[in-house]
Amino acid sequence: MEIICLDTNVLIAHKRAKKEDKGKTFLYQLTTQSYQFAISSITVYELLRGDNQDEDTYWKTMFNNMIVLDFDSHCAEQAATIYLDLKKKGLLIEAEDLLIAATALGNNMNLATGNIKYFNRVVGLGLVVAD
């Protein structure tokens, strides 16, 4: 079973979808395939930085069913390489996105995202995108 890293926007889109539309989300599509899910610790940060305790409980429950990938020194080196490459090309992306990409690359995982515009700038990053 392949493990893929989920971008923050995949999780947010699923949470925000109306109950009757949950089955149409990208996350739901991914659950019908033989993937195991991981998220970057950066995604944990992005989702928990608000002040809504009910939402935090929702996310923490979801995290219990996923592998949480630490942003370690290997990922930091990967992030620096990505940053320098994108800066040289004049194509920088948001810091959190860069760190998530580095975490996926550093763990040899593809990244499932709805944010193709930015993540396709990262050389070597495999993307899983909605049909």
Backbone as XML, in Angstrom:
<?xml version="1.0"?>
<chain id="A" units="angstrom">
  <residue number="1" name="MET">
    <atom name="N" x="0.844" y="-1.176" z="0.000"/>
    <atom name="CA" x="0.000" y="0.000" z="0.000"/>
    <atom name="C" x="0.895" y="1.248" z="0.000"/>
  </residue>
  <residue number="2" name="GLU">
    <atom name="N" x="0.679" y="2.128" z="-0.952"/>
    <atom name="CA" x="1.473" y="3.352" z="-1.060"/>
    <atom name="C" x="1.029" y="4.374" z="-0.019"/>
  </residue>
  <residue number="3" name="ILE">
    <atom name="N" x="2.006" y="4.997" z="0.601"/>
    <atom name="CA" x="1.725" y="6.077" z="1.539"/>
    <atom name="C" x="1.909" y="7.389" z="0.781"/>
  </residue>
  <residue number="4" name="ILE">
    <atom name="N" x="0.896" y="8.248" z="0.846"/>
    <atom name="CA" x="0.995" y="9.569" z="0.225"/>
    <atom name="C" x="0.814" y="10.637" z="1.293"/>
  </residue>
  <residue number="5" name="CYS">
    <atom name="N" x="1.446" y="11.758" z="1.048"/>
    <atom name="CA" x="1.348" y="12.903" z="1.949"/>
    <atom name="C" x="0.199" y="13.783" z="1.465"/>
  </residue>
  <residue number="6" name="LEU">
    <atom name="N" x="-0.674" y="14.152" z="2.377"/>
    <atom name="CA" x="-1.805" y="15.013" z="2.038"/>
    <atom name="C" x="-1.454" y="16.465" z="2.318"/>
  </residue>
  <residue number="7" name="ASP">
    <atom name="N" x="-1.730" y="17.319" z="1.353"/>
    <atom name="CA" x="-1.558" y="18.751" z="1.558"/>
    <atom name="C" x="-2.714" y="19.266" z="2.420"/>
  </residue>
  <residue number="8" name="THR">
    <atom name="N" x="-2.457" y="20.328" z="3.112"/>
    <atom name="CA" x="-3.446" y="20.933" z="3.999"/>
    <atom name="C" x="-4.748" y="21.228" z="3.270"/>
  </residue>
  <residue number="9" name="ASN">
    <atom name="N" x="-4.664" y="21.706" z="2.025"/>
    <atom name="CA" x="-5.889" y="22.108" z="1.325"/>
    <atom name="C" x="-6.821" y="20.937" z="1.030"/>
  </residue>
  <residue number="10" name="VAL">
    <atom name="N" x="-6.291" y="19.742" z="0.927"/>
    <atom name="CA" x="-7.122" y="18.556" z="0.706"/>
    <atom name="C" x="-7.994" y="18.304" z="1.932"/>
  </residue>
  <residue number="11" name="LEU">
    <atom name="N" x="-7.419" y="18.455" z="3.106"/>
    <atom name="CA" x="-8.156" y="18.244" z="4.349"/>
    <atom name="C" x="-9.175" y="19.345" z="4.593"/>
  </residue>
  <residue number="12" name="ILE">
    <atom name="N" x="-8.782" y="20.583" z="4.354"/>
    <atom name="CA" x="-9.696" y="21.704" z="4.564"/>
    <atom name="C" x="-10.891" y="21.617" z="3.622"/>
  </residue>
  <residue number="13" name="ALA">
    <atom name="N" x="-10.649" y="21.293" z="2.356"/>
    <atom name="CA" x="-11.749" y="21.194" z="1.389"/>
    <atom name="C" x="-12.761" y="20.129" z="1.820"/>
  </residue>
  <residue number="14" name="HIS">
    <atom name="N" x="-12.265" y="19.017" z="2.356"/>
    <atom name="CA" x="-13.168" y="17.960" z="2.816"/>
    <atom name="C" x="-13.975" y="18.425" z="4.026"/>
  </residue>
  <residue number="15" name="LYS">
    <atom name="N" x="-13.320" y="19.064" z="4.968"/>
    <atom name="CA" x="-14.021" y="19.523" z="6.170"/>
    <atom name="C" x="-15.087" y="20.552" z="5.828"/>
  </residue>
  <residue number="16" name="ARG">
    <atom name="N" x="-14.781" y="21.448" z="4.906"/>
    <atom name="CA" x="-15.715" y="22.525" z="4.546"/>
    <atom name="C" x="-16.871" y="22.058" z="3.660"/>
  </residue>
  <residue number="17" name="ALA">
    <atom name="N" x="-16.724" y="20.914" z="3.029"/>
    <atom name="CA" x="-17.779" y="20.420" z="2.141"/>
    <atom name="C" x="-19.038" y="20.118" z="2.953"/>
  </residue>
  <residue number="18" name="LYS">
    <atom name="N" x="-20.181" y="20.406" z="2.356"/>
    <atom name="CA" x="-21.449" y="20.072" z="2.996"/>
    <atom name="C" x="-21.553" y="18.562" z="3.111"/>
  </residue>
  <residue number="19" name="LYS">
    <atom name="N" x="-22.321" y="18.123" z="4.070"/>
    <atom name="CA" x="-22.439" y="16.689" z="4.338"/>
    <atom name="C" x="-22.777" y="15.900" z="3.073"/>
  </residue>
  <residue number="20" name="GLU">
    <atom name="N" x="-23.703" y="16.420" z="2.285"/>
    <atom name="CA" x="-24.117" y="15.707" z="1.069"/>
    <atom name="C" x="-23.052" y="15.733" z="-0.027"/>
  </residue>
  <residue number="21" name="ASP">
    <atom name="N" x="-22.040" y="16.582" z="0.135"/>
    <atom name="CA" x="-20.974" y="16.685" z="-0.870"/>
    <atom name="C" x="-19.665" y="16.037" z="-0.439"/>
  </residue>
  <residue number="22" name="LYS">
    <atom name="N" x="-19.604" y="15.491" z="0.766"/>
    <atom name="CA" x="-18.362" y="14.879" z="1.260"/>
    <atom name="C" x="-17.866" y="13.783" z="0.317"/>
  </residue>
  <residue number="23" name="GLY">
    <atom name="N" x="-18.780" y="13.012" z="-0.252"/>
    <atom name="CA" x="-18.416" y="11.923" z="-1.152"/>
    <atom name="C" x="-17.849" y="12.383" z="-2.482"/>
  </residue>
  <residue number="24" name="LYS">
    <atom name="N" x="-17.869" y="13.689" z="-2.735"/>
    <atom name="CA" x="-17.338" y="14.235" z="-3.983"/>
    <atom name="C" x="-15.963" y="14.874" z="-3.785"/>
  </residue>
  <residue number="25" name="THR">
    <atom name="N" x="-15.492" y="14.918" z="-2.548"/>
    <atom name="CA" x="-14.223" y="15.603" z="-2.298"/>
    <atom name="C" x="-13.034" y="14.757" z="-2.765"/>
  </residue>
  <residue number="26" name="PHE">
    <atom name="N" x="-11.939" y="15.438" z="-2.959"/>
    <atom name="CA" x="-10.699" y="14.773" z="-3.358"/>
    <atom name="C" x="-10.254" y="13.781" z="-2.289"/>
  </residue>
  <residue number="27" name="LEU">
    <atom name="N" x="-10.372" y="14.171" z="-1.021"/>
    <atom name="CA" x="-9.998" y="13.253" z="0.056"/>
    <atom name="C" x="-10.834" y="11.981" z="-0.009"/>
  </residue>
  <residue number="28" name="TYR">
    <atom name="N" x="-12.114" y="12.121" z="-0.239"/>
    <atom name="CA" x="-12.963" y="10.924" z="-0.344"/>
    <atom name="C" x="-12.509" y="10.070" z="-1.525"/>
  </residue>
  <residue number="29" name="GLN">
    <atom name="N" x="-12.220" y="10.691" z="-2.662"/>
    <atom name="CA" x="-11.726" y="9.942" z="-3.827"/>
    <atom name="C" x="-10.479" y="9.142" z="-3.466"/>
  </residue>
  <residue number="30" name="LEU">
    <atom name="N" x="-9.600" y="9.764" z="-2.717"/>
    <atom name="CA" x="-8.357" y="9.094" z="-2.324"/>
    <atom name="C" x="-8.622" y="7.901" z="-1.412"/>
  </residue>
  <residue number="31" name="THR">
    <atom name="N" x="-9.655" y="7.987" z="-0.569"/>
    <atom name="CA" x="-9.961" y="6.877" z="0.345"/>
    <atom name="C" x="-10.450" y="5.658" z="-0.410"/>
  </residue>
  <residue number="32" name="THR">
    <atom name="N" x="-10.918" y="5.834" z="-1.633"/>
    <atom name="CA" x="-11.408" y="4.695" z="-2.417"/>
    <atom name="C" x="-10.276" y="3.977" z="-3.150"/>
  </residue>
  <residue number="33" name="GLN">
    <atom name="N" x="-9.076" y="4.525" z="-3.042"/>
    <atom name="CA" x="-7.903" y="3.909" z="-3.656"/>
    <atom name="C" x="-7.056" y="3.287" z="-2.547"/>
  </residue>
  <residue number="34" name="SER">
    <atom name="N" x="-6.061" y="2.554" z="-2.918"/>
    <atom name="CA" x="-5.270" y="1.832" z="-1.904"/>
    <atom name="C" x="-4.099" y="2.674" z="-1.410"/>
  </residue>
  <residue number="35" name="TYR">
    <atom name="N" x="-4.423" y="3.780" z="-0.764"/>
    <atom name="CA" x="-3.417" y="4.662" z="-0.186"/>
    <atom name="C" x="-3.503" y="4.620" z="1.332"/>
  </residue>
  <residue number="36" name="GLN">
    <atom name="N" x="-2.366" y="4.802" z="1.939"/>
    <atom name="CA" x="-2.310" y="5.110" z="3.354"/>
    <atom name="C" x="-1.922" y="6.584" z="3.414"/>
  </residue>
  <residue number="37" name="PHE">
    <atom name="N" x="-2.440" y="7.317" z="4.392"/>
    <atom name="CA" x="-2.240" y="8.761" z="4.428"/>
    <atom name="C" x="-1.230" y="9.191" z="5.474"/>
  </residue>
  <residue number="38" name="ALA">
    <atom name="N" x="-0.436" y="10.185" z="5.071"/>
    <atom name="CA" x="0.494" y="10.850" z="5.971"/>
    <atom name="C" x="0.269" y="12.351" z="5.807"/>
  </residue>
  <residue number="39" name="ILE">
    <atom name="N" x="0.650" y="13.089" z="6.818"/>
    <atom name="CA" x="0.642" y="14.549" z="6.738"/>
    <atom name="C" x="1.939" y="15.054" z="7.345"/>
  </residue>
  <residue number="40" name="SER">
    <atom name="N" x="2.333" y="16.221" z="6.904"/>
    <atom name="CA" x="3.511" y="16.866" z="7.462"/>
    <atom name="C" x="3.150" y="17.497" z="8.803"/>
  </residue>
  <residue number="41" name="SER">
    <atom name="N" x="4.121" y="17.575" z="9.688"/>
    <atom name="CA" x="3.901" y="18.304" z="10.943"/>
    <atom name="C" x="3.583" y="19.772" z="10.651"/>
  </residue>
  <residue number="42" name="ILE">
    <atom name="N" x="3.967" y="20.255" z="9.482"/>
    <atom name="CA" x="3.625" y="21.619" z="9.068"/>
    <atom name="C" x="2.115" y="21.735" z="8.854"/>
  </residue>
  <residue number="43" name="THR">
    <atom name="N" x="1.495" y="20.698" z="8.306"/>
    <atom name="CA" x="0.045" y="20.677" z="8.143"/>
    <atom name="C" x="-0.645" y="20.694" z="9.506"/>
  </residue>
  <residue number="44" name="VAL">
    <atom name="N" x="-0.105" y="19.951" z="10.454"/>
    <atom name="CA" x="-0.657" y="19.986" z="11.815"/>
    <atom name="C" x="-0.638" y="21.426" z="12.318"/>
  </residue>
  <residue number="45" name="TYR">
    <atom name="N" x="0.478" y="22.102" z="12.167"/>
    <atom name="CA" x="0.598" y="23.501" z="12.572"/>
    <atom name="C" x="-0.448" y="24.371" z="11.875"/>
  </residue>
  <residue number="46" name="GLU">
    <atom name="N" x="-0.565" y="24.224" z="10.546"/>
    <atom name="CA" x="-1.506" y="25.062" z="9.801"/>
    <atom name="C" x="-2.948" y="24.870" z="10.276"/>
  </residue>
  <residue number="47" name="LEU">
    <atom name="N" x="-3.305" y="23.639" z="10.576"/>
    <atom name="CA" x="-4.686" y="23.357" z="10.952"/>
    <atom name="C" x="-5.001" y="23.706" z="12.402"/>
  </residue>
  <residue number="48" name="LEU">
    <atom name="N" x="-4.006" y="23.698" z="13.261"/>
    <atom name="CA" x="-4.254" y="23.967" z="14.680"/>
    <atom name="C" x="-3.936" y="25.404" z="15.108"/>
  </residue>
  <residue number="49" name="ARG">
    <atom name="N" x="-3.522" y="26.249" z="14.196"/>
    <atom name="CA" x="-3.128" y="27.598" z="14.602"/>
    <atom name="C" x="-4.308" y="28.534" z="14.826"/>
  </residue>
  <residue number="50" name="GLY">
    <atom name="N" x="-5.521" y="28.059" z="14.569"/>
    <atom name="CA" x="-6.701" y="28.866" z="14.856"/>
    <atom name="C" x="-7.066" y="28.784" z="16.327"/>
  </residue>
  <residue number="51" name="ASP">
    <atom name="N" x="-8.153" y="29.410" z="16.705"/>
    <atom name="CA" x="-8.559" y="29.408" z="18.113"/>
    <atom name="C" x="-9.903" y="28.719" z="18.331"/>
  </residue>
  <residue number="52" name="ASN">
    <atom name="N" x="-10.256" y="27.796" z="17.451"/>
    <atom name="CA" x="-11.532" y="27.095" z="17.544"/>
    <atom name="C" x="-11.308" y="25.702" z="18.133"/>
  </residue>
  <residue number="53" name="GLN">
    <atom name="N" x="-11.669" y="25.516" z="19.393"/>
    <atom name="CA" x="-11.438" y="24.239" z="20.082"/>
    <atom name="C" x="-12.192" y="23.083" z="19.429"/>
  </residue>
  <residue number="54" name="ASP">
    <atom name="N" x="-13.423" y="23.322" z="18.957"/>
    <atom name="CA" x="-14.183" y="22.250" z="18.300"/>
    <atom name="C" x="-13.473" y="21.788" z="17.036"/>
  </residue>
  <residue number="55" name="GLU">
    <atom name="N" x="-12.956" y="22.743" z="16.292"/>
    <atom name="CA" x="-12.231" y="22.401" z="15.072"/>
    <atom name="C" x="-10.943" y="21.661" z="15.407"/>
  </residue>
  <residue number="56" name="ASP">
    <atom name="N" x="-10.245" y="22.091" z="16.444"/>
    <atom name="CA" x="-9.023" y="21.411" z="16.864"/>
    <atom name="C" x="-9.306" y="19.951" z="17.215"/>
  </residue>
  <residue number="57" name="THR">
    <atom name="N" x="-10.412" y="19.694" z="17.887"/>
    <atom name="CA" x="-10.792" y="18.319" z="18.242"/>
    <atom name="C" x="-11.017" y="17.500" z="16.974"/>
  </residue>
  <residue number="58" name="TYR">
    <atom name="N" x="-11.693" y="18.088" z="15.999"/>
    <atom name="CA" x="-11.929" y="17.417" z="14.709"/>
    <atom name="C" x="-10.597" y="17.025" z="14.069"/>
  </residue>
  <residue number="59" name="TRP">
    <atom name="N" x="-9.672" y="18.005" z="13.988"/>
    <atom name="CA" x="-8.391" y="17.738" z="13.333"/>
    <atom name="C" x="-7.574" y="16.703" z="14.093"/>
  </residue>
  <residue number="60" name="LYS">
    <atom name="N" x="-7.536" y="16.804" z="15.403"/>
    <atom name="CA" x="-6.750" y="15.852" z="16.193"/>
    <atom name="C" x="-7.276" y="14.435" z="16.038"/>
  </residue>
  <residue number="61" name="THR">
    <atom name="N" x="-8.589" y="14.295" z="15.927"/>
    <atom name="CA" x="-9.182" y="12.973" z="15.676"/>
    <atom name="C" x="-8.734" y="12.459" z="14.308"/>
  </residue>
  <residue number="62" name="MET">
    <atom name="N" x="-8.732" y="13.340" z="13.325"/>
    <atom name="CA" x="-8.301" y="12.953" z="11.986"/>
    <atom name="C" x="-6.824" y="12.562" z="11.980"/>
  </residue>
  <residue number="63" name="PHE">
    <atom name="N" x="-5.995" y="13.314" z="12.697"/>
    <atom name="CA" x="-4.558" y="13.025" z="12.748"/>
    <atom name="C" x="-4.281" y="11.637" z="13.326"/>
  </residue>
  <residue number="64" name="ASN">
    <atom name="N" x="-5.143" y="11.180" z="14.215"/>
    <atom name="CA" x="-4.954" y="9.859" z="14.822"/>
    <atom name="C" x="-5.004" y="8.729" z="13.799"/>
  </residue>
  <residue number="65" name="ASN">
    <atom name="N" x="-5.592" y="9.006" z="12.639"/>
    <atom name="CA" x="-5.723" y="7.994" z="11.588"/>
    <atom name="C" x="-4.689" y="8.161" z="10.482"/>
  </residue>
  <residue number="66" name="MET">
    <atom name="N" x="-3.676" y="8.971" z="10.739"/>
    <atom name="CA" x="-2.657" y="9.257" z="9.732"/>
    <atom name="C" x="-1.271" y="9.193" z="10.367"/>
  </residue>
  <residue number="67" name="ILE">
    <atom name="N" x="-0.297" y="9.047" z="9.503"/>
    <atom name="CA" x="1.096" y="9.153" z="9.923"/>
    <atom name="C" x="1.447" y="10.637" z="9.908"/>
  </residue>
  <residue number="68" name="VAL">
    <atom name="N" x="2.008" y="11.148" z="10.995"/>
    <atom name="CA" x="2.458" y="12.533" z="11.025"/>
    <atom name="C" x="3.974" y="12.526" z="10.830"/>
  </residue>
  <residue number="69" name="LEU">
    <atom name="N" x="4.403" y="13.168" z="9.754"/>
    <atom name="CA" x="5.816" y="13.214" z="9.384"/>
    <atom name="C" x="6.486" y="14.421" z="10.023"/>
  </residue>
  <residue number="70" name="ASP">
    <atom name="N" x="7.537" y="14.172" z="10.769"/>
    <atom name="CA" x="8.273" y="15.256" z="11.403"/>
    <atom name="C" x="9.063" y="16.041" z="10.364"/>
  </residue>
  <residue number="71" name="PHE">
    <atom name="N" x="9.203" y="17.336" z="10.623"/>
    <atom name="CA" x="10.078" y="18.174" z="9.813"/>
    <atom name="C" x="11.441" y="18.146" z="10.500"/>
  </residue>
  <residue number="72" name="ASP">
    <atom name="N" x="12.309" y="17.276" z="9.995"/>
    <atom name="CA" x="13.614" y="17.053" z="10.621"/>
    <atom name="C" x="14.723" y="17.741" z="9.821"/>
  </residue>
  <residue number="73" name="SER">
    <atom name="N" x="15.970" y="17.485" z="10.198"/>
    <atom name="CA" x="17.093" y="18.149" z="9.529"/>
    <atom name="C" x="17.198" y="17.739" z="8.055"/>
  </residue>
  <residue number="74" name="HIS">
    <atom name="N" x="16.834" y="16.499" z="7.738"/>
    <atom name="CA" x="16.839" y="16.063" z="6.333"/>
    <atom name="C" x="15.819" y="16.877" z="5.532"/>
  </residue>
  <residue number="75" name="CYS">
    <atom name="N" x="14.643" y="17.069" z="6.096"/>
    <atom name="CA" x="13.616" y="17.873" z="5.431"/>
    <atom name="C" x="14.061" y="19.332" z="5.326"/>
  </residue>
  <residue number="76" name="ALA">
    <atom name="N" x="14.749" y="19.822" z="6.355"/>
    <atom name="CA" x="15.238" y="21.205" z="6.335"/>
    <atom name="C" x="16.245" y="21.404" z="5.195"/>
  </residue>
  <residue number="77" name="GLU">
    <atom name="N" x="17.124" y="20.430" z="4.996"/>
    <atom name="CA" x="18.076" y="20.510" z="3.886"/>
    <atom name="C" x="17.333" y="20.482" z="2.551"/>
  </residue>
  <residue number="78" name="GLN">
    <atom name="N" x="16.341" y="19.624" z="2.464"/>
    <atom name="CA" x="15.519" y="19.530" z="1.252"/>
    <atom name="C" x="14.833" y="20.872" z="0.995"/>
  </residue>
  <residue number="79" name="ALA">
    <atom name="N" x="14.297" y="21.488" z="2.053"/>
    <atom name="CA" x="13.612" y="22.777" z="1.924"/>
    <atom name="C" x="14.563" y="23.858" z="1.431"/>
  </residue>
  <residue number="80" name="ALA">
    <atom name="N" x="15.778" y="23.865" z="1.942"/>
    <atom name="CA" x="16.764" y="24.859" z="1.512"/>
    <atom name="C" x="17.085" y="24.701" z="0.027"/>
  </residue>
  <residue number="81" name="THR">
    <atom name="N" x="17.223" y="23.461" z="-0.415"/>
    <atom name="CA" x="17.490" y="23.190" z="-1.833"/>
    <atom name="C" x="16.327" y="23.677" z="-2.698"/>
  </residue>
  <residue number="82" name="ILE">
    <atom name="N" x="15.104" y="23.351" z="-2.284"/>
    <atom name="CA" x="13.917" y="23.787" z="-3.032"/>
    <atom name="C" x="13.858" y="25.313" z="-3.071"/>
  </residue>
  <residue number="83" name="TYR">
    <atom name="N" x="14.063" y="25.944" z="-1.914"/>
    <atom name="CA" x="14.009" y="27.398" z="-1.827"/>
    <atom name="C" x="15.002" y="28.048" z="-2.793"/>
  </residue>
  <residue number="84" name="LEU">
    <atom name="N" x="16.245" y="27.586" z="-2.769"/>
    <atom name="CA" x="17.270" y="28.180" z="-3.637"/>
    <atom name="C" x="16.924" y="27.998" z="-5.106"/>
  </residue>
  <residue number="85" name="ASP">
    <atom name="N" x="16.407" y="26.836" z="-5.464"/>
    <atom name="CA" x="16.019" y="26.581" z="-6.857"/>
    <atom name="C" x="14.877" y="27.507" z="-7.278"/>
  </residue>
  <residue number="86" name="LEU">
    <atom name="N" x="13.843" y="27.608" z="-6.446"/>
    <atom name="CA" x="12.697" y="28.444" z="-6.791"/>
    <atom name="C" x="13.065" y="29.931" z="-6.790"/>
  </residue>
  <residue number="87" name="LYS">
    <atom name="N" x="13.925" y="30.330" z="-5.864"/>
    <atom name="CA" x="14.355" y="31.728" z="-5.813"/>
    <atom name="C" x="15.125" y="32.090" z="-7.078"/>
  </residue>
  <residue number="88" name="LYS">
    <atom name="N" x="16.019" y="31.191" z="-7.498"/>
    <atom name="CA" x="16.812" y="31.422" z="-8.709"/>
    <atom name="C" x="15.897" y="31.588" z="-9.925"/>
  </residue>
  <residue number="89" name="LYS">
    <atom name="N" x="14.792" y="30.846" z="-9.954"/>
    <atom name="CA" x="13.849" y="30.900" z="-11.071"/>
    <atom name="C" x="12.821" y="32.020" z="-10.922"/>
  </residue>
  <residue number="90" name="GLY">
    <atom name="N" x="12.816" y="32.683" z="-9.767"/>
    <atom name="CA" x="11.810" y="33.724" z="-9.513"/>
    <atom name="C" x="10.421" y="33.145" z="-9.322"/>
  </residue>
  <residue number="91" name="LEU">
    <atom name="N" x="10.357" y="31.936" z="-8.766"/>
    <atom name="CA" x="9.075" y="31.221" z="-8.626"/>
    <atom name="C" x="8.803" y="30.786" z="-7.184"/>
  </residue>
  <residue number="92" name="LEU">
    <atom name="N" x="9.184" y="31.596" z="-6.206"/>
    <atom name="CA" x="8.995" y="31.213" z="-4.810"/>
    <atom name="C" x="7.526" y="30.941" z="-4.487"/>
  </residue>
  <residue number="93" name="ILE">
    <atom name="N" x="7.322" y="30.040" z="-3.540"/>
    <atom name="CA" x="5.987" y="29.703" z="-3.059"/>
    <atom name="C" x="5.927" y="30.011" z="-1.559"/>
  </residue>
  <residue number="94" name="GLU">
    <atom name="N" x="4.726" y="29.959" z="-1.003"/>
    <atom name="CA" x="4.539" y="30.207" z="0.432"/>
    <atom name="C" x="5.461" y="29.300" z="1.249"/>
  </residue>
  <residue number="95" name="ALA">
    <atom name="N" x="5.951" y="29.821" z="2.365"/>
    <atom name="CA" x="6.884" y="29.062" z="3.203"/>
    <atom name="C" x="6.297" y="27.726" z="3.647"/>
  </residue>
  <residue number="96" name="GLU">
    <atom name="N" x="5.031" y="27.730" z="4.088"/>
    <atom name="CA" x="4.425" y="26.480" z="4.551"/>
    <atom name="C" x="4.353" y="25.446" z="3.429"/>
  </residue>
  <residue number="97" name="ASP">
    <atom name="N" x="4.007" y="25.901" z="2.222"/>
    <atom name="CA" x="3.949" y="24.983" z="1.079"/>
    <atom name="C" x="5.329" y="24.415" z="0.767"/>
  </residue>
  <residue number="98" name="LEU">
    <atom name="N" x="6.334" y="25.255" z="0.840"/>
    <atom name="CA" x="7.707" y="24.808" z="0.596"/>
    <atom name="C" x="8.109" y="23.744" z="1.617"/>
  </residue>
  <residue number="99" name="LEU">
    <atom name="N" x="7.745" y="23.951" z="2.880"/>
    <atom name="CA" x="8.102" y="22.998" z="3.934"/>
    <atom name="C" x="7.323" y="21.685" z="3.786"/>
  </residue>
  <residue number="100" name="ILE">
    <atom name="N" x="6.080" y="21.765" z="3.367"/>
    <atom name="CA" x="5.289" y="20.548" z="3.118"/>
    <atom name="C" x="5.895" y="19.775" z="1.945"/>
  </residue>
  <residue number="101" name="ALA">
    <atom name="N" x="6.254" y="20.474" z="0.886"/>
    <atom name="CA" x="6.889" y="19.820" z="-0.269"/>
    <atom name="C" x="8.185" y="19.144" z="0.152"/>
  </residue>
  <residue number="102" name="ALA">
    <atom name="N" x="8.979" y="19.832" z="0.964"/>
    <atom name="CA" x="10.249" y="19.270" z="1.431"/>
    <atom name="C" x="10.016" y="18.030" z="2.285"/>
  </residue>
  <residue number="103" name="THR">
    <atom name="N" x="8.975" y="18.046" z="3.091"/>
    <atom name="CA" x="8.658" y="16.883" z="3.928"/>
    <atom name="C" x="8.271" y="15.694" z="3.061"/>
  </residue>
  <residue number="104" name="ALA">
    <atom name="N" x="7.435" y="15.924" z="2.049"/>
    <atom name="CA" x="7.049" y="14.830" z="1.147"/>
    <atom name="C" x="8.277" y="14.295" z="0.411"/>
  </residue>
  <residue number="105" name="LEU">
    <atom name="N" x="9.070" y="15.185" z="-0.154"/>
    <atom name="CA" x="10.275" y="14.758" z="-0.867"/>
    <atom name="C" x="11.250" y="14.044" z="0.061"/>
  </residue>
  <residue number="106" name="GLY">
    <atom name="N" x="11.443" y="14.590" z="1.240"/>
    <atom name="CA" x="12.377" y="14.015" z="2.201"/>
    <atom name="C" x="11.974" y="12.629" z="2.676"/>
  </residue>
  <residue number="107" name="ASN">
    <atom name="N" x="10.691" y="12.317" z="2.536"/>
    <atom name="CA" x="10.180" y="11.000" z="2.928"/>
    <atom name="C" x="9.823" y="10.135" z="1.718"/>
  </residue>
  <residue number="108" name="ASN">
    <atom name="N" x="10.274" y="10.577" z="0.527"/>
    <atom name="CA" x="10.041" y="9.838" z="-0.719"/>
    <atom name="C" x="8.568" y="9.532" z="-0.942"/>
  </residue>
  <residue number="109" name="MET">
    <atom name="N" x="7.733" y="10.543" z="-0.740"/>
    <atom name="CA" x="6.292" y="10.378" z="-0.932"/>
    <atom name="C" x="5.789" y="11.357" z="-1.973"/>
  </residue>
  <residue number="110" name="ASN">
    <atom name="N" x="4.732" y="10.937" z="-2.654"/>
    <atom name="CA" x="3.990" y="11.849" z="-3.514"/>
    <atom name="C" x="3.107" y="12.714" z="-2.631"/>
  </residue>
  <residue number="111" name="LEU">
    <atom name="N" x="2.750" y="13.883" z="-3.137"/>
    <atom name="CA" x="1.910" y="14.815" z="-2.405"/>
    <atom name="C" x="0.559" y="14.932" z="-3.094"/>
  </residue>
  <residue number="112" name="ALA">
    <atom name="N" x="-0.506" y="14.675" z="-2.349"/>
    <atom name="CA" x="-1.865" y="14.873" z="-2.861"/>
    <atom name="C" x="-2.258" y="16.312" z="-2.556"/>
  </residue>
  <residue number="113" name="THR">
    <atom name="N" x="-2.594" y="17.055" z="-3.592"/>
    <atom name="CA" x="-2.885" y="18.479" z="-3.420"/>
    <atom name="C" x="-3.879" y="18.972" z="-4.455"/>
  </residue>
  <residue number="114" name="GLY">
    <atom name="N" x="-4.556" y="20.033" z="-4.091"/>
    <atom name="CA" x="-5.382" y="20.761" z="-5.042"/>
    <atom name="C" x="-4.660" y="22.018" z="-5.504"/>
  </residue>
  <residue number="115" name="ASN">
    <atom name="N" x="-3.447" y="22.213" z="-5.045"/>
    <atom name="CA" x="-2.665" y="23.405" z="-5.317"/>
    <atom name="C" x="-1.561" y="23.104" z="-6.330"/>
  </residue>
  <residue number="116" name="ILE">
    <atom name="N" x="-1.945" y="22.665" z="-7.486"/>
    <atom name="CA" x="-0.999" y="22.258" z="-8.522"/>
    <atom name="C" x="-0.150" y="23.434" z="-8.993"/>
  </residue>
  <residue number="117" name="LYS">
    <atom name="N" x="-0.744" y="24.614" z="-9.060"/>
    <atom name="CA" x="-0.063" y="25.807" z="-9.580"/>
    <atom name="C" x="1.281" y="26.051" z="-8.894"/>
  </residue>
  <residue number="118" name="TYR">
    <atom name="N" x="1.331" y="25.818" z="-7.589"/>
    <atom name="CA" x="2.572" y="26.076" z="-6.855"/>
    <atom name="C" x="3.433" y="24.833" z="-6.694"/>
  </residue>
  <residue number="119" name="PHE">
    <atom name="N" x="2.816" y="23.720" z="-6.382"/>
    <atom name="CA" x="3.615" y="22.529" z="-6.108"/>
    <atom name="C" x="4.266" y="21.940" z="-7.356"/>
  </residue>
  <residue number="120" name="ASN">
    <atom name="N" x="3.718" y="22.216" z="-8.536"/>
    <atom name="CA" x="4.374" y="21.681" z="-9.736"/>
    <atom name="C" x="5.673" y="22.412" z="-10.052"/>
  </residue>
  <residue number="121" name="ARG">
    <atom name="N" x="5.975" y="23.469" z="-9.316"/>
    <atom name="CA" x="7.248" y="24.189" z="-9.465"/>
    <atom name="C" x="8.404" y="23.442" z="-8.781"/>
  </residue>
  <residue number="122" name="VAL">
    <atom name="N" x="8.072" y="22.521" z="-7.896"/>
    <atom name="CA" x="9.091" y="21.835" z="-7.099"/>
    <atom name="C" x="9.622" y="20.632" z="-7.864"/>
  </residue>
  <residue number="123" name="VAL">
    <atom name="N" x="10.865" y="20.732" z="-8.286"/>
    <atom name="CA" x="11.494" y="19.667" z="-9.071"/>
    <atom name="C" x="11.547" y="18.375" z="-8.280"/>
  </residue>
  <residue number="124" name="GLY">
    <atom name="N" x="11.094" y="17.291" z="-8.906"/>
    <atom name="CA" x="11.174" y="15.970" z="-8.299"/>
    <atom name="C" x="10.004" y="15.592" z="-7.424"/>
  </residue>
  <residue number="125" name="LEU">
    <atom name="N" x="9.100" y="16.539" z="-7.142"/>
    <atom name="CA" x="7.957" y="16.238" z="-6.294"/>
    <atom name="C" x="6.849" y="15.595" z="-7.119"/>
  </residue>
  <residue number="126" name="GLY">
    <atom name="N" x="6.492" y="14.366" z="-6.750"/>
    <atom name="CA" x="5.383" y="13.696" z="-7.423"/>
    <atom name="C" x="4.073" y="14.194" z="-6.852"/>
  </residue>
  <residue number="127" name="LEU">
    <atom name="N" x="3.138" y="14.485" z="-7.733"/>
    <atom name="CA" x="1.829" y="14.992" z="-7.298"/>
    <atom name="C" x="0.725" y="13.999" z="-7.595"/>
  </residue>
  <residue number="128" name="VAL">
    <atom name="N" x="-0.202" y="13.913" z="-6.675"/>
    <atom name="CA" x="-1.432" y="13.173" z="-6.868"/>
    <atom name="C" x="-2.513" y="14.240" z="-6.902"/>
  </residue>
  <residue number="129" name="VAL">
    <atom name="N" x="-3.256" y="14.309" z="-8.010"/>
    <atom name="CA" x="-4.249" y="15.365" z="-8.170"/>
    <atom name="C" x="-5.611" y="14.764" z="-8.490"/>
  </residue>
  <residue number="130" name="ALA">
    <atom name="N" x="-6.647" y="15.559" z="-8.259"/>
    <atom name="CA" x="-8.016" y="15.103" z="-8.490"/>
    <atom name="C" x="-8.243" y="14.851" z="-9.983"/>
  </residue>
  <residue number="131" name="ASP">
    <atom name="N" x="-9.130" y="13.921" z="-10.249"/>
    <atom name="CA" x="-9.482" y="13.604" z="-11.645"/>
    <atom name="C" x="-10.209" y="14.758" z="-12.297"/>
  </residue>
</chain>
